[in-house]
Amino acid sequence: MRLWGGRFSGTTDERVAAFTRSIDLDGALAIDDIAGSIAHVRGLGRAGLLTGAEVATLVEGLDGLRAEVEAGDLAWDPSLEDVHLNLEAALTARVGALAGKLHTGRSRNDQVATDLRLWLRRSIDGLDEGIVRMEVALVALAERDGDAIMPGSTHLQPAQPVLFAHHLLAYVEMLERDRGRLRDARRRANISPLGAGALAGAGYPLDRGTTAAELGFEGVTANSLDAVSDRDFVVETVSAVALCMVHLSRLAEEITWWSNPRFGFVRPADAFSTGSSMMPNKKNPDPAELVRARAARVIGSLTGLLALLKGLPLAYQRDLQEDKPALFEAIATLDASLDVMAGLVDTLAVDRGRMRAAALEGYTTATAVADALVRRGLPFRTSHHVVGSLVAQAEASGVALDAVSDAMIEDALAEGAGGLDGELVARLADDRTLPDALRTAAGLEGALASCDVVGGTAPDRVADALRGARERLDGERAGRSRSLKARGAGPTARPGR
């Protein structure tokens, strides 16, 4: 018998049944649905709607059902359309007609909203662990090869030299913000809609707060219409997931370019590469390429969710059934991408020589030379002009900026002397210590050392940042391990499991 079929005659058209069926997808919510049901049963007992014996029987039955689901032994019945009806039918088979009391004061509308928040909470916790693992991989690579010097670029052109560790730590910063966004999304999602009913609230004196606390929620929703009809917590989570995928995609793009022999900065391990079915010479960084592509899919999921919600009136509409494919796929994609990218980074080989050679191209130390002139009193605009002239001479002569002659420096200063700062430039030209100071600034090490500010690429600053990142990550992992041991729990479940 259909659990909602009292006012209907005849049977549902098979095409409609197949079209509306969701058990293949929302079966992932089974553990969360059972957890919500157990809390609801206890709430019904507190409200005097179930006797103590009935509560005990239902909880025992639900506990047994949970064990069956966790073992993968529960056979899903596609004729029962969704996870909620399947579990209620399975409970009925265990405890008989008493299972019919389980749905008192509850609709599938507030039920699925509760399940989804519980699932989301677990999944975000799992993603957080995955992001930390990715950060650890980046920090470990920075500790191993981070003192290599590479060209920083803007507009895809050589700009200024930076330490490889500095470059990697930029991604650590991005990922840490991603963690923060996911934590924010989790906090806003961690409010219980249970007791909102179909749309107007439960018709019984349920203590929603106590039930919410039992489920680990921080509070209850303030409006029953909002509780069952919005999925902004899903959108917010997928938005954070999409942005994290974008960050991974940017790193994947760089690794793809760096591994090209024309760059030769890195070599992915064979275990994280693939070959060509036709070209025996090929070694492709396919995992990185697929991360780029899957970022696009997650962005599509976010766009789809926003489009799904934009035209829905209050309260619940069946359209909301389609929130789960986008959410489940987005979180599974990020989880897998973090895993494979951490492995790729962990096993990456770095060619310091190729990086340094590239950093010497394009006169990347010119800004440091201009800054050296500024430190001797020259306004930056004039200094910029003088060094631009010096770069042009060096390029025409085919020499590096730290190898320019005294005569080239004198010519560049003479060109700058025609401006408003001519007298100052002329005095600098008489300074016999200036050429060596400029050539020192033009060396890679000198240019790096000059960026000595918090967040800069000076070696001491990068060492401090790297040490801070390592201490933070080690502290968090140790704290998490202690917390799990204190609870007697295993590792956080992977997203959605």
GUVO-832813 format. One record per residue (C-alpha): residue number from 0; x negated, z negated, y negated. Coordinates in steps of 0.001 Angstrom, whole numbers. Layout:
BEGIN
> nr c1 c3 c2
> NUM X Z Y
...
// end
This chain:
BEGIN
> nr c1 c3 c2
> 0 0 0 0
> 1 -1277 904 -3450
> 2 -2002 -2277 -5375
> 3 -342 -794 -8442
> 4 2374 1285 -6781
> 5 5585 -764 -7143
> 6 7271 1488 -9679
> 7 6167 4721 -8013
> 8 7873 6725 -5300
> 9 6127 9199 -3071
> 10 2386 9592 -2744
> 11 -344 10499 -5192
> 12 -1409 14115 -5115
> 13 -4726 14357 -3270
> 14 -6215 16254 -6192
> 15 -5350 13385 -8525
> 16 -6654 10811 -6057
> 17 -9953 12662 -5713
> 18 -10227 13255 -9448
> 19 -9643 9622 -10433
> 20 -11670 8042 -7630
> 21 -14726 6081 -8805
> 22 -15844 4056 -5771
> 23 -18888 6280 -5194
> 24 -20161 5174 -8579
> 25 -18738 1759 -9404
> 26 -19654 397 -5991
> 27 -22874 -555 -7798
> 28 -20854 -3280 -9529
> 29 -19809 -4965 -6271
> 30 -22100 -8003 -6530
> 31 -21095 -8553 -10135
> 32 -17418 -8084 -9319
> 33 -17632 -10773 -6632
> 34 -19460 -13141 -8993
> 35 -16718 -12646 -11573
> 36 -14025 -13165 -8962
> 37 -15526 -16446 -7772
> 38 -15646 -17755 -11330
> 39 -12074 -16563 -11912
> 40 -10837 -18288 -8757
> 41 -12352 -21560 -9918
> 42 -10764 -21042 -13313
> 43 -7376 -20541 -11643
> 44 -7943 -23810 -9801
> 45 -8723 -25653 -13037
> 46 -5535 -24222 -14552
> 47 -3475 -25547 -11620
> 48 -2601 -22056 -10406
> 49 -4435 -22524 -7118
> 50 -4766 -25619 -4956
> 51 -8158 -27008 -4065
> 52 -7768 -25686 -527
> 53 -6858 -22218 -1813
> 54 -9871 -22186 -4102
> 55 -12151 -23184 -1231
> 56 -10725 -20509 1071
> 57 -11013 -17763 -1527
> 58 -14544 -18744 -2547
> 59 -15631 -18880 1083
> 60 -14129 -15454 1658
> 61 -15803 -14015 -1422
> 62 -19145 -15524 -448
> 63 -18854 -13879 2952
> 64 -17935 -10621 1290
> 65 -21000 -10861 -957
> 66 -23247 -11314 2077
> 67 -21650 -8255 3659
> 68 -22212 -6179 509
> 69 -25815 -7343 155
> 70 -26503 -6419 3765
> 71 -24994 -2972 3205
> 72 -22401 -3582 5917
> 73 -19216 -3158 3881
> 74 -17472 139 4560
> 75 -15973 1522 1366
> 76 -12509 3053 1655
> 77 -12232 6096 -628
> 78 -8449 5856 -585
> 79 -8720 2635 -2596
> 80 -10152 4490 -5604
> 81 -12500 1827 -7054
> 82 -14719 -1167 -6309
> 83 -12106 -3716 -7396
> 84 -9382 -2525 -5019
> 85 -11882 -2115 -2184
> 86 -13107 -5673 -2540
> 87 -9614 -7091 -2851
> 88 -8552 -5231 288
> 89 -11638 -6476 2137
> 90 -10885 -10020 998
> 91 -7308 -9652 2220
> 92 -8655 -8703 5637
> 93 -10655 -11944 5603
> 94 -8230 -14509 4202
> 95 -4823 -12847 4444
> 96 -2080 -12867 1834
> 97 -3824 -15557 -189
> 98 -6074 -12792 -1562
> 99 -3055 -11577 -3523
> 100 -3404 -14612 -5793
> 101 -6904 -13563 -6866
> 102 -5603 -11164 -9483
> 103 -3480 -13769 -11249
> 104 -4186 -13673 -14992
> 105 -6607 -10775 -14623
> 106 -6462 -7026 -15110
> 107 -8861 -4417 -13897
> 108 -9454 -3851 -17614
> 109 -11065 -7228 -18320
> 110 -12446 -7285 -14775
> 111 -14516 -4115 -15156
> 112 -15612 -5107 -18658
> 113 -16896 -8383 -17179
> 114 -18579 -6671 -14237
> 115 -20289 -4185 -16511
> 116 -21698 -6907 -18760
> 117 -23010 -8837 -15758
> 118 -24608 -5679 -14341
> 119 -26060 -4801 -17718
> 120 -27563 -8245 -18114
> 121 -29366 -7992 -14777
> 122 -30520 -4478 -15498
> 123 -31958 -5312 -18912
> 124 -33893 -8189 -17335
> 125 -35321 -5750 -14807
> 126 -36211 -3232 -17509
> 127 -37981 -5949 -19456
> 128 -40263 -6553 -16487
> 129 -40885 -2816 -16224
> 130 -41837 -2547 -19890
> 131 -44206 -5491 -19544
> 132 -45865 -3763 -16579
> 133 -46270 -646 -18715
> 134 -47797 -2676 -21548
> 135 -50181 -4325 -19099
> 136 -51302 -901 -17855
> 137 -52005 238 -21422
> 138 -53886 -2948 -22261
> 139 -55942 -2705 -19074
> 140 -56929 878 -19914
> 141 -57799 -208 -23464
> 142 -59996 -2990 -22080
> 143 -61684 -570 -19685
> 144 -62298 2439 -21930
> 145 -60942 1446 -25305
> 146 -64268 1547 -27140
> 147 -64327 5328 -26716
> 148 -63982 7102 -30069
> 149 -61364 9820 -30388
> 150 -59971 11932 -33205
> 151 -56850 10567 -34796
> 152 -54732 13412 -36066
> 153 -51974 14257 -38489
> 154 -50156 17600 -38463
> 155 -51953 18123 -35115
> 156 -55196 18510 -37100
> 157 -58280 16248 -36987
> 158 -57757 13439 -39468
> 159 -59825 10266 -38991
> 160 -61706 8797 -36032
> 161 -60039 5930 -34193
> 162 -60876 3843 -31178
> 163 -59065 4887 -28015
> 164 -57917 1270 -27669
> 165 -56357 1476 -31118
> 166 -54407 4540 -30024
> 167 -53206 2876 -26828
> 168 -52192 -302 -28639
> 169 -49898 1771 -30844
> 170 -47790 2375 -27724
> 171 -47907 -1313 -26860
> 172 -46403 -2029 -30280
> 173 -43660 561 -29694
> 174 -42838 -834 -26276
> 175 -42717 -4372 -27592
> 176 -40116 -3289 -30159
> 177 -38213 -1625 -27309
> 178 -38159 -4964 -25529
> 179 -36777 -6570 -28649
> 180 -34014 -3986 -28965
> 181 -33023 -4491 -25341
> 182 -33012 -8265 -25794
> 183 -30763 -7848 -28835
> 184 -28420 -5616 -26840
> 185 -28378 -8148 -24001
> 186 -27491 -10964 -26379
> 187 -24540 -9086 -27824
> 188 -23396 -7994 -24373
> 189 -23595 -11529 -23023
> 190 -20064 -12482 -24123
> 191 -17291 -12806 -21555
> 192 -14175 -10639 -21743
> 193 -12665 -12335 -18674
> 194 -9239 -13671 -19595
> 195 -8441 -10839 -21997
> 196 -6108 -9381 -19377
> 197 -4990 -5790 -19726
> 198 -5020 -5961 -23537
> 199 -3037 -8959 -24828
> 200 -4710 -11897 -23077
> 201 -3909 -13790 -19876
> 202 -458 -15312 -19577
> 203 -1774 -18567 -18148
> 204 -3678 -21556 -19617
> 205 -7097 -20398 -18464
> 206 -10181 -22152 -19790
> 207 -12101 -19013 -20697
> 208 -15073 -20923 -22081
> 209 -15782 -22849 -18900
> 210 -15466 -19720 -16778
> 211 -17783 -17857 -19143
> 212 -20376 -20624 -18960
> 213 -20219 -20563 -15166
> 214 -21122 -16874 -15293
> 215 -23981 -17490 -17713
> 216 -22243 -15963 -20720
> 217 -22949 -17409 -24163
> 218 -19304 -17335 -25247
> 219 -16030 -15467 -24960
> 220 -14676 -12442 -26778
> 221 -12546 -13318 -29804
> 222 -10035 -10469 -29512
> 223 -8432 -9284 -26289
> 224 -7895 -5720 -27532
> 225 -11543 -5369 -28479
> 226 -12665 -7023 -25244
> 227 -11191 -4364 -22963
> 228 -11440 -1253 -25114
> 229 -14905 -1083 -26636
> 230 -18154 -158 -24985
> 231 -20427 -595 -27967
> 232 -22606 -2860 -25833
> 233 -23116 81 -23470
> 234 -23925 2424 -26349
> 235 -26336 -64 -27872
> 236 -28160 -515 -24576
> 237 -28399 3218 -23891
> 238 -29606 3710 -27463
> 239 -32447 1240 -26847
> 240 -33155 2905 -23498
> 241 -33231 6342 -25135
> 242 -35697 5191 -27767
> 243 -37936 3651 -25107
> 244 -37806 6960 -23228
> 245 -38804 8755 -26433
> 246 -41841 6485 -26714
> 247 -42793 7173 -23100
> 248 -42247 10869 -23710
> 249 -44645 10865 -26655
> 250 -47334 9265 -24497
> 251 -46539 11699 -21684
> 252 -46939 14600 -24122
> 253 -50352 13352 -25215
> 254 -51554 12806 -21655
> 255 -50397 16326 -20797
> 256 -52442 17785 -23646
> 257 -55443 15485 -23136
> 258 -55692 16485 -19468
> 259 -55962 20170 -20367
> 260 -59626 21211 -19929
> 261 -59688 22407 -23542
> 262 -59323 18743 -24491
> 263 -60732 17102 -21390
> 264 -60154 13611 -22745
> 265 -58568 12293 -19531
> 266 -58174 13218 -15893
> 267 -55047 12053 -14064
> 268 -55667 10828 -10531
> 269 -54805 13188 -7694
> 270 -52125 10725 -6610
> 271 -50336 11310 -9931
> 272 -50792 15088 -10068
> 273 -49410 18098 -8286
> 274 -50667 21600 -7585
> 275 -49307 25117 -7756
> 276 -47733 27035 -4903
> 277 -49573 30159 -6083
> 278 -52655 29153 -8092
> 279 -55194 27152 -6058
> 280 -57019 25972 -9186
> 281 -54117 24114 -10722
> 282 -53836 20359 -11194
> 283 -50676 19529 -13103
> 284 -49627 16201 -14650
> 285 -46085 16667 -13364
> 286 -44973 13021 -13655
> 287 -45716 13074 -17385
> 288 -43899 16379 -17793
> 289 -40843 15050 -16008
> 290 -40792 11940 -18190
> 291 -40578 14264 -21192
> 292 -37674 16116 -19615
> 293 -35819 13000 -18530
> 294 -36047 11587 -22027
> 295 -33862 14538 -23008
> 296 -31320 13601 -20350
> 297 -31102 10023 -21595
> 298 -30665 11254 -25158
> 299 -27822 13391 -23794
> 300 -26277 10334 -22148
> 301 -26318 8496 -25469
> 302 -24698 11406 -27251
> 303 -22079 11667 -24521
> 304 -21171 7981 -24803
> 305 -20718 8231 -28559
> 306 -18530 11299 -28119
> 307 -16549 9509 -25388
> 308 -15652 6616 -27688
> 309 -15116 8374 -30981
> 310 -11497 9400 -30412
> 311 -10142 6535 -28295
> 312 -7256 4473 -29674
> 313 -6892 819 -28692
> 314 -6723 -517 -26072
> 315 -8055 541 -22648
> 316 -8040 4252 -21806
> 317 -9057 5761 -18480
> 318 -11712 7729 -20372
> 319 -13775 4545 -20234
> 320 -14313 5090 -16518
> 321 -16841 7711 -17611
> 322 -19108 5189 -19342
> 323 -20795 4280 -16079
> 324 -22462 7586 -15122
> 325 -24270 7711 -18462
> 326 -25246 4039 -18378
> 327 -26344 3909 -14750
> 328 -28394 7094 -14976
> 329 -30050 6111 -18272
> 330 -31200 2746 -16964
> 331 -32327 4126 -13607
> 332 -34254 6871 -15415
> 333 -36082 4445 -17687
> 334 -36859 2136 -14766
> 335 -38383 4993 -12751
> 336 -40215 6414 -15766
> 337 -41813 3075 -16598
> 338 -42926 2719 -13006
> 339 -44536 6139 -12718
> 340 -46109 6057 -16177
> 341 -47665 2641 -15494
> 342 -49206 4063 -12326
> 343 -50418 7154 -14151
> 344 -52067 5088 -16902
> 345 -53552 2634 -14394
> 346 -55399 5439 -12612
> 347 -56376 7582 -15610
> 348 -60057 8573 -15884
> 349 -61427 8832 -19434
> 350 -64174 11201 -20618
> 351 -65784 9350 -23515
> 352 -68157 12205 -24276
> 353 -65387 14747 -24730
> 354 -63463 12344 -26939
> 355 -66498 11677 -29121
> 356 -67312 15366 -29424
> 357 -63760 16063 -30553
> 358 -63904 13198 -33061
> 359 -66934 14889 -34638
> 360 -64969 18087 -35215
> 361 -62985 18736 -38341
> 362 -64964 16390 -40624
> 363 -62817 13420 -39699
> 364 -65040 10953 -41562
> 365 -64457 12548 -44978
> 366 -61990 9828 -46028
> 367 -64570 7149 -45277
> 368 -67071 9016 -47484
> 369 -64526 9196 -50297
> 370 -63867 5468 -49892
> 371 -67613 4807 -50163
> 372 -67643 6545 -53555
> 373 -64629 4535 -54657
> 374 -66445 1335 -53767
> 375 -69127 2442 -56231
> 376 -66573 2685 -59023
> 377 -65331 6266 -58828
> 378 -61542 6785 -59047
> 379 -60149 8000 -55747
> 380 -58838 11326 -57114
> 381 -62272 12240 -58395
> 382 -63874 10966 -55197
> 383 -61433 13065 -53159
> 384 -62495 16173 -55128
> 385 -66206 15449 -54752
> 386 -65959 14915 -50989
> 387 -63765 18000 -50601
> 388 -66556 20003 -52213
> 389 -69076 18341 -49917
> 390 -67008 19215 -46834
> 391 -66803 22840 -47964
> 392 -70594 23004 -48305
> 393 -71136 21337 -44927
> 394 -68691 23708 -43251
> 395 -70348 26746 -44835
> 396 -73757 25521 -43700
> 397 -72579 24543 -40219
> 398 -73743 20945 -40455
> 399 -72012 17639 -39816
> 400 -70966 15483 -42730
> 401 -73520 12815 -41839
> 402 -76253 15476 -41911
> 403 -75680 16924 -45389
> 404 -78748 17138 -47598
> 405 -79375 15277 -50820
> 406 -79065 18611 -52618
> 407 -75554 19162 -51191
> 408 -74527 15708 -52385
> 409 -75969 16442 -55849
> 410 -74054 19752 -55997
> 411 -70793 18065 -55013
> 412 -71291 15372 -57646
> 413 -72131 17992 -60244
> 414 -68838 19744 -59519
> 415 -67003 16452 -59989
> 416 -68845 15735 -63227
> 417 -66695 18240 -65094
> 418 -63653 15960 -65067
> 419 -62668 12881 -67038
> 420 -65087 10764 -64997
> 421 -68052 13006 -65700
> 422 -70236 10293 -67184
> 423 -69658 7971 -64219
> 424 -70345 10784 -61772
> 425 -73566 11591 -63578
> 426 -74724 7980 -63272
> 427 -73931 8038 -59539
> 428 -76044 11165 -59195
> 429 -79033 9174 -60413
> 430 -78484 6485 -57748
> 431 -81184 7160 -55142
> 432 -79451 4919 -52562
> 433 -76229 6925 -52666
> 434 -77088 9792 -50256
> 435 -78015 7465 -47396
> 436 -74917 5322 -48059
> 437 -72682 8386 -47900
> 438 -74325 9676 -44744
> 439 -73848 6251 -43129
> 440 -70171 6296 -44099
> 441 -69919 9805 -42631
> 442 -70999 8650 -39158
> 443 -68292 7831 -36640
> 444 -69302 4188 -36386
> 445 -69465 3824 -40152
> 446 -66064 5401 -40608
> 447 -64531 3127 -37982
> 448 -66094 4 -39470
> 449 -64728 835 -42929
> 450 -61093 478 -41772
> 451 -61456 -3283 -41662
> 452 -57918 -4493 -42307
> 453 -55325 -6112 -40088
> 454 -53936 -3283 -37993
> 455 -56928 -1044 -38712
> 456 -59253 678 -36268
> 457 -62416 -1283 -37120
> 458 -63870 -2482 -33787
> 459 -63519 -6187 -34572
> 460 -59897 -5723 -35639
> 461 -59082 -3745 -32514
> 462 -60803 -6349 -30345
> 463 -58661 -9057 -31943
> 464 -55484 -7031 -31425
> 465 -56385 -6278 -27819
> 466 -57179 -9908 -27105
> 467 -53880 -10964 -28675
> 468 -51924 -8449 -26591
> 469 -53619 -9597 -23382
> 470 -53001 -13278 -24124
> 471 -49342 -12618 -24951
> 472 -48732 -10596 -21799
> 473 -50572 -13004 -19530
> 474 -48690 -15921 -21057
> 475 -45336 -14238 -20590
> 476 -46034 -13304 -16986
> 477 -47231 -16802 -16175
> 478 -44167 -18305 -17849
> 479 -41859 -15999 -15954
> 480 -43553 -16862 -12662
> 481 -43159 -20593 -13344
> 482 -39508 -20086 -14246
> 483 -38795 -18196 -11032
> 484 -40541 -20839 -8941
> 485 -38574 -23608 -10667
> 486 -35329 -21822 -9866
> 487 -36453 -20997 -6361
> 488 -35695 -17363 -7087
> 489 -37426 -14150 -6214
> 490 -38402 -11467 -8695
> 491 -35743 -10107 -11016
> 492 -33768 -7362 -9332
> 493 -34597 -3811 -10297
> 494 -32002 -2354 -12672
> 495 -28614 -1883 -11109
> 496 -29520 -3331 -7732
// end
